[in-house]
């Protein structure tokens, strides 16, 4: 059985002091419990060292929200995967819809970043998903197919243990809208079918696919309980320890 992953993407929130406090609060609520999945927090770059003091994998893992497509050089403002590894990071989010929308990142960028993340022995969480116009226009599956085919076949050694997928219905992020369980399951099952065709049936069967669209304590159990949903990439609800742990509780209720 696939282990669930509940990953908190803090986005542009939480400086070092607040971030350490939040991660410590999450850890305190989970410590001593036997979890049947993994719990991850992804702070801003400057907050990673502070959070690393309390998020060491027991019970909270440490991630990053992005990385450079280069390991070193004249790239002002960038942070290399190797630097993240040294700071204690275990997972890196790649291709979030905000990186696509606001920073114009492309399949070339995503493939290069994932390769460097893997080269450092870290895991990548690759995000993909359709816009509202795509869904209303009946193009949701076409967009998802193009985004996955634009990256996965280009990777040298992708497998179910160094790569996690995160389906983002972009129209449901920060809008209060949530994909119905039927839509979430359909798109996750479709994604798994695509992975099977690209990387093989065994990889597809074991790869975790997260739901990334306004998952909250109130709907976590229903969403994560779906056959092809293996956890959540959590935004706003990850900024309060009680809410974030409530989502973990929902995952434990169905997958524990």
N, C-alpha and C positions, 0 to 999 in steps of 0.2 A: 504494500500500500504506500502511495506517495505521502510523504510528510508535508503538512501544511506549512506555509510561510506567511506570516503577517509582518509586513514591512512598512515602517513609517517614513514617509518622505516629508521632512520638515520644511522643505523649500526655503524661502528667504525669511526664516524665522529662527529665533533662539540663538543668542550669543553664547559665549563659553559658560558663563555662570548659570544662566537659565537652562542651557542645554544639559549641563551636568546634573542639575537639580531634577530635570524631567526624566533623564535616563535613569537616575538613581531611584526615583519614585516608581518607575515602571519595574525596575529590577526588584525593589522591595516587595511589590505586590505579587511578583512571580516566584521569588526565591523560595526554594523548598518544595515546589510543586514538580511533579513528574509530567513534563509536557510531551505531547505527541507530535510536536512540530517545532518550528523555529520562529524566533521573534527577533526582528531587526530594526534598528533605528539608523536613519541616514541624515545627519546634521549638515549644515553648511560647512565649507572647508575649514574656516577658522575655529569652528566649534569642535571639530573632530578630536584634537588632542585632549580637550577637557572631558569629552564623553568617553574617550578611550580608557580613562581611569576607572570607569564604572561599568562599561559595556565590553566585557571580555569573553562573552560566550556563555556565561553562567549567571543568569539565563538569557542575557540580551547580547545579540551580535551587533557589530558596528559596520555601517556601510557609508558610501559616498553617493552624492547625487549626480555626479558627472566626472569626467576626467579628460585630459588632453589626448589628442591623437598622435602625440609624440612623447618620447621618453626624456628628451632633453633638447636644449638648443635655445635659439633666440625667439621665444614665444612668450612675450610679456603677458603676465596675468594668468597663465595656464598652470595647471597642476598635473604632474605626470602620474601614471598608474604606479610606478615604483615608489614614488613619494607617499602615496596613499597606503601602499602595502607596508611601508616602514612605520607609518603612523598607526597601524593596527587594523586597517580596513580589510574586510573579508568579501564584501559585495560592492559592486558599483552599478548604479542605475545608468543605462545608456538609452538614448533615443526618446526620452520623455516628450510628450506632445508639446510642452512649452519650449523645449530645445528646438524642435522642428519649426514651431510657429514664430518664436521671437528671435531666434538666432540663425535660422536658415540652415540648420544642420541636415546632412544628406545621408543616403545609404553608404556612400564612400566613407564618411566620417564615422558612422556607426560601426561598420565592419572593421575599420582600423582600430577604433577604441576597444572593441570587444577582443580583438586579437591581442592587444597589449595587456588588457586585463587578464586574459587567460595566461599569457606569458609570465605574469607575475604570480600565478597560482591562485588568483582570486576568481570569484564568480561574477558573472554579468547578469543583470536583470534588463532584458531588452523589451522596450515598450513599443506598442503599435496600436492603431485603432482609427476609427473613422470620425469625421466631422459630422455635425448635424445635417449639413447639406448633402453629404454622401448618403446618410441613412434615409433621408426623405426622398432622395433621388434613386433609391434602390441599388446603390453602389457599394454598400457596406462590405460585402464579401469581396468585391473586386479590389477595394482599397486594402483590405487586410491581406489578401493574397499577394498583392504587389509589394507591400511593405515587408512581408516575411521573405518572399522570394528575392527581394533586393539585397538581403543581408545573409540569411542563414546558409545558402549554398556556397557562399564565398568564404566561410570560416574554415580554418584548417582542421580543427579537432573539436567541434561542438558535441556535447553530450548532455545527458540529463542531469549531470552533477556539476558541471561548470557553467550552465546556462539555464536561466529561468525566464519565462515569457510573462509579460504583463499586458493583458488586453485592456486598452483604455477606450471606452466609448467617450470620445472627447466632449460630446454634447452633455455628458452627465458629470463632468468634473467641475466642482464649485458652483454648480447651477441649482443644486437641490434636486435635480432630476436623477433618477436611478434607472438603469436598464431593468426591465422586469426579469424575474428569474428565467422565464422562457427565452428572452433575448440573450441573457448572459450565457445560459447553457448552450444555446444554439451556436453562438459565436465561439465559445471555448471548444466545443466539439469540432466545429469547422476548422479552427486553428490546429487542433491536435491531428486532424486528418491531413492538413497541409504539411505539418511536421513529419508525419509518417511518410509522405511522398518524397520529402526532401532529405530526411536524415535516417529514415528507417522506422519500422513499426516498434522495435524495442525501445529506441530513444523516445519516440512519441508517447509510448505507454508510461514511461517513467518520468517524463519532463513535467515540472510543475508550471502551471499556467495560472497566474493571479488575475483577479478582477480589480481593475483600477478606476472605478467610477462611483465616488460617494458611498463607500461602504462605511456603516456606522454600527454601534452596538445593537441597534434595533433591527437591522436587516442582515447582520453578519452571519447568524446561524443559518438563515434561509439561503443566502448566496453561497457560502462556503460549503454548505451541505449538498450542492449540486454535483453531479457525477464528475464533471470535467473542470470544476473550479477548485483550485488547490490553495486558496488563501487570498490575501488582498494587498494591494499597494495603496496605502492609506495616506490621505492628505490631511485635511483639517482635523479629523478625529485623532490624529497621531500627536497633536499638540497638547492634549490633556491626558495625563496618566490614566485616569479613571475610564475615559472613553476608549483609549487604546487597549487597555487590558480587558475592557468589555468585549472588544472584537476578538481578542485571544480566547476569552471565555466561550464565545460563540463557536469558534473553531474547535475548541476542546469538546464542546457539547456534541458535535456531529462527527468529529474525526478522532476523538480521543478513545 
